[in-house]
Amino acid sequence: MIHFGLIGRSLSHSFSKNFFTAKFEAEQRAADYSLIEVENIHTINNVIALNSLSGFNVTIPYKENIIPYLDELTDEAKAVGAVNCVALRDGKTIGHNTDIRGIEASLGWLDIAEGTKALILGSGGASKAVQYVLRNMGADYKIVSRDASRGDITYEQLTTDIIKAHHLIINTTPVGMSPNVDEAPAIDYSALDESHRLFDLVYNPTTTEFLRRGEERGAQTMGGIMMLQTQAIASWHFWQKELDIK
Ligand SMILES: NC(=O)c1ccc[n+]([C@@H]2O[C@H](COP(=O)([O-])OP(=O)(O)OC[C@H]3O[C@@H](n4cnc5c(N)ncnc54)[C@H](OP(=O)(O)O)[C@@H]3O)[C@@H](O)[C@H]2O)c1
């Protein structure tokens, strides 16, 4: 039996466990996937040994602070500075970032014109992966943060004119996530029109208040489910490659 799992905190509602359990059953694999609550990341090597893990996903709050405990990083994980997927090969931990594949796939479904400028709401781990993808696409972007020291502009500085000049807006904050489904990032929604594209990384609910307000103004939208599914599939491909699983 090969053991996989998700490492994080407050994991009671996990897409990944359902996804991998169903996948392993359907493919009749001798593998399982557990939710592993970790109180302090410095215990990670004990957690790996105790659970006999061959691979695992990493979620909030450990995507960035797990890095010093890993033996190797892929170039993409290094460039982003965050890891959401780890494989154990010959006793060595290799960290990877499969959120990148999820972001690329989600943006790929939006009809984004050449030269579109973007606003990224939030400056945390997922924001860093979005920044990496936009840099690779050659897209110009600004980071909007509650704190002037963490982004390019604050929500107070985000004028209607700036929103009108940036046709891709990506929410990487948890604002609007269940149970706070009536909340939306503090931007002027009246500045949006049908030339805007909104991508919300939040996947629960499937249509967030942020996306609903955009759709009301004619904007094209993408929720977080596509990213969630794509990063899980990309994690499996990484484990298959690193662990030589057929
Ligand atoms: N769909 C997917 O597959 C997927 C994958 C990864 C993450 N996510 C979702 O993306 C969101 C962020 O995840 P993360 O790992 O990047 O979390 P994180 O590292 O905690 O970053 C979230 C950022 O959002 C901003 N923020 C936090 N609370 C806020 C509030 N009350 N109001 C306004 N801004 C706030 C902060 O930026 P500032 O301090 O700069 O304002 C913070 O750095 C979560 O909802 C997560 O579920 C989805």
The ligand as an SDF file (V2000), in Angstrom:
LIG
                    3D

 48 52  0  0  0  0  0  0  0  0999 V2000
   -8.5580   26.9000   -6.1980 N   0  0  0  0  0  0  0  0  0  0  0  0
   -7.4250   26.4140   -5.7250 C   0  0  0  0  0  0  0  0  0  0  0  0
   -6.9210   25.3630   -6.1290 O   0  0  0  0  0  0  0  0  0  0  0  0
   -6.6840   27.1850   -4.6750 C   0  0  0  0  0  0  0  0  0  0  0  0
   -5.3240   26.9500   -4.4370 C   0  0  0  0  0  0  0  0  0  0  0  0
   -4.6570   27.7320   -3.5030 C   0  0  0  0  0  0  0  0  0  0  0  0
   -5.3730   28.6730   -2.7720 C   0  0  0  0  0  0  0  0  0  0  0  0
   -6.6970   28.8510   -3.0050 N   0  0  0  0  0  0  0  0  0  0  0  0
   -7.4720   29.8470   -2.2620 C   0  0  0  0  0  0  0  0  0  0  0  0
   -6.8070   31.0900   -2.3520 O   0  0  0  0  0  0  0  0  0  0  0  0
   -6.9900   31.8240   -1.1450 C   0  0  0  0  0  0  0  0  0  0  0  0
   -5.6370   32.2910   -0.6010 C   0  0  0  0  0  0  0  0  0  0  0  0
   -4.8160   31.1930   -0.2970 O   0  0  0  0  0  0  0  0  0  0  0  0
   -3.2960   31.4420    0.1630 P   0  0  0  0  0  0  0  0  0  0  0  0
   -2.7140   30.1040    0.3690 O   0  0  0  0  0  0  0  0  0  0  0  0
   -2.6060   32.3910   -0.7410 O   0  0  0  0  0  0  0  0  0  0  0  0
   -3.5250   32.1680    1.5630 O   0  0  0  0  0  0  0  0  0  0  0  0
   -2.5540   33.2120    2.2790 P   0  0  0  0  0  0  0  0  0  0  0  0
   -1.1350   32.8530    2.0410 O   0  0  0  0  0  0  0  0  0  0  0  0
   -3.0850   33.3330    3.6610 O   0  0  0  0  0  0  0  0  0  0  0  0
   -2.7970   34.5910    1.4750 O   0  0  0  0  0  0  0  0  0  0  0  0
   -4.0260   35.2270    1.3910 C   0  0  0  0  0  0  0  0  0  0  0  0
   -3.7690   36.7260    1.1730 C   0  0  0  0  0  0  0  0  0  0  0  0
   -5.0460   37.3560    1.0890 O   0  0  0  0  0  0  0  0  0  0  0  0
   -5.0310   38.6100    1.7550 C   0  0  0  0  0  0  0  0  0  0  0  0
   -6.0610   38.5750    2.7880 N   0  0  0  0  0  0  0  0  0  0  0  0
   -6.1650   37.7090    3.8360 C   0  0  0  0  0  0  0  0  0  0  0  0
   -7.2560   37.9980    4.5850 N   0  0  0  0  0  0  0  0  0  0  0  0
   -7.8470   39.0770    3.9770 C   0  0  0  0  0  0  0  0  0  0  0  0
   -8.9940   39.8670    4.2800 C   0  0  0  0  0  0  0  0  0  0  0  0
   -9.7740   39.5960    5.3460 N   0  0  0  0  0  0  0  0  0  0  0  0
   -9.2750   40.9040    3.4590 N   0  0  0  0  0  0  0  0  0  0  0  0
   -8.5000   41.1960    2.3800 C   0  0  0  0  0  0  0  0  0  0  0  0
   -7.3970   40.4910    2.0630 N   0  0  0  0  0  0  0  0  0  0  0  0
   -7.0790   39.4370    2.8460 C   0  0  0  0  0  0  0  0  0  0  0  0
   -3.6380   38.7900    2.3530 C   0  0  0  0  0  0  0  0  0  0  0  0
   -2.9100   39.6690    1.5020 O   0  0  0  0  0  0  0  0  0  0  0  0
   -2.6300   41.1830    2.0150 P   0  0  0  0  0  0  0  0  0  0  0  0
   -2.1960   41.0540    3.4230 O   0  0  0  0  0  0  0  0  0  0  0  0
   -1.5530   41.6300    1.0940 O   0  0  0  0  0  0  0  0  0  0  0  0
   -3.9040   41.9820    1.8610 O   0  0  0  0  0  0  0  0  0  0  0  0
   -3.0400   37.3760    2.3230 C   0  0  0  0  0  0  0  0  0  0  0  0
   -1.6700   37.3820    2.1030 O   0  0  0  0  0  0  0  0  0  0  0  0
   -7.7460   30.8920   -0.1840 C   0  0  0  0  0  0  0  0  0  0  0  0
   -9.1170   31.1970   -0.2400 O   0  0  0  0  0  0  0  0  0  0  0  0
   -7.5070   29.5220   -0.7650 C   0  0  0  0  0  0  0  0  0  0  0  0
   -8.5510   28.6120   -0.4820 O   0  0  0  0  0  0  0  0  0  0  0  0
   -7.3550   28.1370   -3.9410 C   0  0  0  0  0  0  0  0  0  0  0  0
  1  2  1  0
  2  3  2  0
  2  4  1  0
  4  5  1  0
  4 48  2  0
  5  6  2  0
  6  7  1  0
  7  8  2  0
  8  9  1  0
  8 48  1  0
  9 10  1  0
  9 46  1  0
 10 11  1  0
 11 12  1  0
 11 44  1  0
 12 13  1  0
 13 14  1  0
 14 15  2  0
 14 16  1  0
 14 17  1  0
 17 18  1  0
 18 19  2  0
 18 20  1  0
 18 21  1  0
 21 22  1  0
 22 23  1  0
 23 24  1  0
 23 42  1  0
 24 25  1  0
 25 26  1  0
 25 36  1  0
 26 27  1  0
 26 35  1  0
 27 28  2  0
 28 29  1  0
 29 30  1  0
 29 35  2  0
 30 31  1  0
 30 32  2  0
 32 33  1  0
 33 34  2  0
 34 35  1  0
 36 37  1  0
 36 42  1  0
 37 38  1  0
 38 39  2  0
 38 40  1  0
 38 41  1  0
 42 43  1  0
 44 45  1  0
 44 46  1  0
 46 47  1  0
M  CHG  2   8   1  16  -1
M  END
$$$$
